[in-house]
């Protein structure tokens, strides 16, 4: 593939993923905090991009373009989505299996794990999935905003170049960590929604990139990949069995809860594929990059149960709102 060293427009949301958010008319739609909806043709590649977003603009020969760093992740989108499609949720493969899943609703002692299908993601597929997710987290405007404001710790003004250098540095740390096979504790939960659709924003729940030290990735992240699939990536404190992936069908209220979380972490863009724009929460309407006061959330706790073996509490909440 041709090099991108001379490119000017850099996407923070891969074009390959944007295609999954394109509606029947070929448009990608998003809403801003004031409720204004914008639509653009997906094929024009004019969505979720920033001029010189991955170019450190310095005088003379020190100007550096690192867009190529994301090439492997961006080129893997189709392969990643295809591989995830081969790991369906329990209850989605046949009518008989769905009826069996519904029968679990009558069991009071059921657990979240009972509702899942479990899989082992092989090394190459795990690397591609984790690399794509880390590239998304680190490129998002929410993360860029945080990196650009690092100079404020030293009573200095925000700096775009500092933000870009941090994006480059932390992505390389994440990429090298994954390639050195030092993240055997990674666990993925595929949250599938055949009913209600997920939202994507210019920020998502990311309790992972702040922990990029040494050669290990640890923490939690909740990333909507398509309107029908959200991936929870985590490093559980303990894990039973050989599986490193679970897949389940999410009730509409769970999708709504995830969408509300996405609105917390987003500031200017909330992408959707449905005909009507989503209901905006007070958090998104503020037009700020926000976060949880503490890294705690009841839905995240439920997902952690799955990753850790899921035998501690009833899974009633999986199907019923709080």
Secondary structure, DSSP 8 states (H G I E B T S, - for coil): ----TT--EEESS-HHHHGGG--TTSEEEEE-TT--EEEEEGGGT-SSEEETTTEE--SGGG-EE-GGGGHHHHHTHHHHHHHHHTS--TTSS-HHHHHHHHHGGG-TT--GGGG-EEE---HHHHHHHHHHHHHHHHHSHHHHHHHHTGGGGGT----HHHHHHHHHHHHHHHHHHHHTT--TTEEEEEEE-SSS---EES--EEESGGG-BTTB--SEEEEEEETTEEEEEEE-S---SS--EEEEE--HHHHHHHHHHHHHH-SS-EEE-SSS-----HHHHTTS----SSS--HHHHHHHHHHTT--SS--GGGTS--
